[in-house]
């Protein structure tokens, strides 16, 4: 088995995928999912997709070049990504490990079916498991009316709001000044794990409900990786409050202050 110890990007995805006949995606963020889907669609490769979140899981097969007119891709299920910070990753929200095993087994089964040509792959069908209720259900999907064929790869961090469209509204960790008004928009349990000393905790949902909670500004907002803080900055600046986002989130700050330490 070949290993590629690198991050999948719009610059290398097509070259990597071109050497294979099948793509299996178990990533936990929307930017990577859209990237993997689009690269597979451009190359005409089957794309086995699985997702887990807390006690739930989903699995299906997308294949732009599928026979009998069944060519669908991830954009038929999710035409546009959710707003930045609206959906937490499983890394942030947690997931029952057994659900990963359940969905992983289903994904492996779909891969074997596609490789050997046996059975009926999950084309146009999404299998959803609710582990708490012990129930499976199936949702059928079809071609989204507004979807256009993917012809090139794009900036997926920008597309999914992982970073702001205006880079001048974010700063690097080494630019933080002593005494800066810092607002953490993560959840309380995340703040308990690690936070920047002297900050204020205002979860994103609370801040969006009442932007005045941040004060008159200027304020620097941070989260785990920058997605939620970018959305917070957009809302604050729309309310006339001077705000900037910490690029890379608290992990960037931890990497700066504790090089080689544990990753959050």
Phi, psi and omega per residue, in radians:
X1 nan 2.265 3.120
X2 -1.475 2.453 3.080
X3 -2.043 2.545 3.128
X4 -2.183 1.625 -3.082
X5 -1.355 1.154 3.134
X6 -2.623 2.861 3.132
X7 -1.454 2.339 3.109
X8 -1.239 2.220 -3.125
X9 -2.352 2.956 3.096
X10 -1.139 -0.372 -3.128
X11 -1.405 -0.503 -3.054
X12 -2.002 -0.164 -3.007
X13 -1.057 -0.829 -3.096
X14 -1.116 -0.716 3.127
X15 -1.140 -0.672 3.119
X16 -1.203 -0.848 -3.060
X17 -1.193 -0.467 -3.062
X18 -1.081 -0.360 -3.120
X19 -1.534 0.042 -3.040
X20 -2.239 2.893 -3.112
X21 -1.839 -0.121 -3.025
X22 -2.708 2.468 3.095
X23 -2.038 2.263 3.077
X24 -2.077 2.141 -3.023
X25 -2.084 2.019 3.060
X26 -2.065 0.463 -3.112
X27 -1.211 2.850 -3.051
X28 -2.069 0.411 3.097
X29 -2.473 2.644 -3.017
X30 -1.210 -0.606 -3.126
X31 -1.056 -0.770 3.135
X32 -1.206 -0.648 3.134
X33 -1.117 -0.793 3.114
X34 -1.136 -0.692 3.114
X35 -1.085 -0.881 -3.119
X36 -1.093 -0.734 3.119
X37 -1.071 -0.842 -3.057
X38 -1.143 -0.697 3.109
X39 -1.119 -0.744 3.116
X40 -1.133 -0.693 -3.133
X41 -1.132 -0.748 3.132
X42 -1.083 -0.652 -3.118
X43 -1.530 -0.092 3.140
X44 1.268 0.465 -3.080
X45 -1.654 2.531 2.993
X46 -1.105 2.497 -3.054
X47 -2.282 1.826 3.128
X48 -1.523 2.142 -3.033
X49 -2.115 2.353 3.070
X50 -2.382 2.575 -3.117
X51 -2.486 2.466 3.095
X52 -2.272 2.579 3.114
X53 -2.706 1.940 -3.123
X54 0.955 -1.799 -3.087
X55 -1.908 0.195 -3.085
X56 -2.089 2.782 3.089
X57 -2.679 2.719 3.122
X58 -2.402 2.619 3.074
X59 -2.645 2.492 3.097
X60 -2.832 -3.135 3.094
X61 -2.221 2.258 3.012
X62 -1.955 2.501 -3.126
X63 -2.778 1.778 -3.110
X64 -1.046 -0.562 -3.106
X65 -1.730 0.404 -3.107
X66 -1.114 2.564 3.131
X67 -1.258 2.937 3.058
X68 1.069 0.512 3.057
X69 1.190 0.408 -3.110
X70 -1.755 0.442 -3.116
X71 -1.262 1.915 3.096
X72 -2.251 2.814 2.991
X73 -2.461 -3.125 -3.027
X74 -1.015 -0.515 -3.122
X75 -1.246 -0.280 3.017
X76 -1.291 -0.523 3.092
X77 -1.480 -0.742 3.138
X78 -2.261 1.504 -3.101
X79 -1.015 -0.639 3.106
X80 -2.341 2.636 3.130
X81 -1.283 2.745 3.044
X82 -1.172 2.830 3.097
X83 -1.052 2.579 -3.126
X84 -0.939 2.279 3.117
X85 1.418 -0.069 -3.094
X86 -1.274 -0.609 3.140
X87 -2.118 2.106 3.117
X88 -1.317 2.596 3.037
X89 -1.297 2.885 3.109
X90 -1.151 -0.430 3.082
X91 -1.147 -0.594 -3.123
X92 -1.527 -0.688 -3.046
X93 -1.666 -0.273 -3.121
X94 1.554 2.779 3.126
X95 -2.702 2.493 3.047
X96 -1.245 2.124 -3.051
X97 -0.978 -0.618 -3.120
X98 -1.107 -0.518 3.104
X99 -1.154 -0.646 3.081
X100 -1.037 -0.746 3.117
X101 -1.121 -0.692 3.136
X102 -1.113 -0.878 -3.117
X103 -1.204 -0.673 3.108
X104 -1.065 -0.689 3.104
X105 -1.146 -0.703 3.101
X106 -1.115 -0.725 3.124
X107 -1.109 -0.732 3.107
X108 -1.097 -0.690 3.117
X109 -1.091 -0.762 3.128
X110 -1.115 -0.674 3.118
X111 -1.103 -0.769 3.126
X112 -1.086 -0.727 3.131
X113 -1.082 -0.736 -3.134
X114 -1.196 -0.695 -3.115
X115 -1.199 -0.721 -3.062
X116 -1.599 -0.294 -3.127
X117 1.381 0.266 3.121
X118 -1.703 2.726 3.042
X119 1.241 -2.937 -3.102
X120 -2.095 1.888 -3.127
X121 -1.175 2.839 -3.084
X122 -1.396 0.813 3.080
X123 -1.283 2.156 3.137
X124 1.313 0.151 3.135
X125 -2.334 2.307 3.091
X126 -1.951 2.120 3.068
X127 -1.589 2.245 -3.079
X128 -2.155 2.267 3.116
X129 -1.972 2.339 3.002
X130 -1.916 1.723 -3.021
X131 -1.174 -0.539 -3.130
X132 -1.158 -0.622 3.120
X133 -1.645 -0.176 -3.109
X134 1.145 0.669 -3.059
X135 -2.174 2.519 2.979
X136 -1.956 2.519 2.976
X137 -2.480 2.797 -3.096
X138 -2.108 2.352 3.085
X139 -2.067 2.223 3.113
X140 -1.611 2.439 3.126
X141 -2.223 2.723 3.098
X142 -2.353 -3.074 -3.124
X143 -1.111 2.219 3.115
X144 -1.252 2.379 -3.006
X145 -1.056 -0.583 -3.047
X146 -1.697 0.044 -3.071
X147 -1.369 2.394 3.067
X148 -1.984 2.625 -3.117
X149 -1.018 2.474 3.099
X150 -1.377 2.251 -3.114
X151 -2.109 -0.287 3.141
X152 -2.697 2.769 3.107
X153 -1.518 2.641 -3.044
X154 -2.181 -3.004 3.053
X155 -1.480 1.754 -3.004
X156 -1.367 -0.488 3.042
X157 -1.126 -0.722 3.102
X158 -1.200 -0.755 -3.135
X159 -1.033 -0.661 -3.089
X160 -1.689 0.083 3.081
X161 1.297 0.316 3.124
X162 -1.154 -0.537 3.034
X163 -2.327 2.647 -3.099
X164 -1.184 2.647 3.108
X165 -1.169 -0.451 3.102
X166 -1.868 1.778 -3.089
X167 -1.131 -0.303 3.125
X168 -1.230 -0.192 3.139
X169 -1.633 0.240 3.094
X170 -2.370 2.676 3.141
X171 -2.263 2.779 3.098
X172 -1.496 2.796 -3.088
X173 -1.033 -0.630 -3.104
X174 -1.291 -0.063 3.104
X175 -1.685 -0.070 3.133
X176 -1.124 2.307 3.141
X177 -1.753 2.559 3.078
X178 -1.043 2.349 3.138
X179 1.502 0.048 3.120
X180 -1.109 2.510 3.122
X181 -1.399 1.780 -3.067
X182 -1.785 2.348 3.086
X183 -2.154 2.156 3.096
X184 -1.659 2.105 -3.102
X185 -1.786 0.300 3.063
X186 -1.395 -3.066 3.115
X187 -1.498 2.752 -3.102
X188 -0.945 -0.691 -3.112
X189 -1.158 -0.547 3.089
X190 -1.235 -0.696 3.121
X191 -1.081 -0.629 -3.139
X192 -1.175 -0.534 -3.131
X193 -1.228 -0.818 -3.137
X194 -2.859 2.434 3.077
X195 -2.707 2.901 -3.140
X196 -1.528 2.182 -3.098
X197 -0.954 2.416 3.091
X198 1.521 0.071 -3.116
X199 -1.425 3.054 3.000
X200 -2.108 2.377 3.124
X201 -1.653 2.052 3.032
X202 -2.377 1.663 -3.124
X203 -0.884 2.560 -3.033
X204 -0.915 -0.789 -3.117
X205 -1.034 -0.714 3.129
X206 -1.172 -0.690 -3.132
X207 -1.173 -0.688 3.124
X208 -1.177 -0.537 3.092
X209 -1.264 -0.546 -3.084
X210 -2.590 1.556 -3.094
X211 -1.141 -0.376 -3.137
X212 -1.154 -0.291 3.122
X213 -1.080 -0.394 -3.140
X214 -1.358 -0.231 -3.096
X215 1.587 -2.971 -3.065
X216 -1.437 -0.237 -3.123
X217 1.484 3.053 -0.042
X218 -1.235 2.641 -3.095
X219 -2.416 2.574 3.057
X220 -1.959 2.166 -3.056
X221 -1.845 2.456 3.076
X222 -2.468 2.775 3.067
X223 -2.434 -2.499 -3.141
X224 -1.432 -0.881 -3.065
X225 -2.176 -0.191 3.122
X226 2.079 -0.212 -3.089
X227 -1.242 -0.870 -3.128
X228 -1.191 -0.642 -3.137
X229 -1.183 -0.591 3.098
X230 -1.097 -0.697 3.104
X231 -1.187 -0.685 3.124
X232 -1.095 -0.745 3.136
X233 -1.078 -0.718 3.115
X234 -1.046 -0.766 -3.133
X235 -1.186 -0.724 -3.124
X236 -1.149 -0.769 -3.124
X237 -1.194 -0.542 3.054
X238 -1.148 -0.463 3.115
X239 -1.566 0.098 3.100
X240 1.471 0.294 -3.121
X241 -1.791 2.225 3.138
X242 -1.223 2.026 -3.077
X243 -2.518 2.601 3.057
X244 -2.387 2.793 -3.106
X245 -1.885 2.512 3.043
X246 -1.403 1.970 -3.099
X247 -1.139 2.188 -3.140
X248 1.500 -0.060 3.056
X249 1.130 -2.836 -3.074
X250 -1.121 -0.461 3.132
X251 -1.105 -0.635 3.095
X252 -1.127 -0.668 3.122
X253 -1.192 -0.728 3.109
X254 -1.124 -0.708 3.115
X255 -1.094 -0.574 -3.132
X256 -1.338 -0.738 -3.039
X257 -1.550 -0.358 -3.130
X258 -2.441 1.165 -3.117
X259 -1.009 2.333 -3.141
X260 1.419 -0.022 3.120
X261 -1.354 3.140 -3.136
X262 -1.134 2.526 3.093
X263 -1.522 2.423 -3.123
X264 -1.367 nan nan
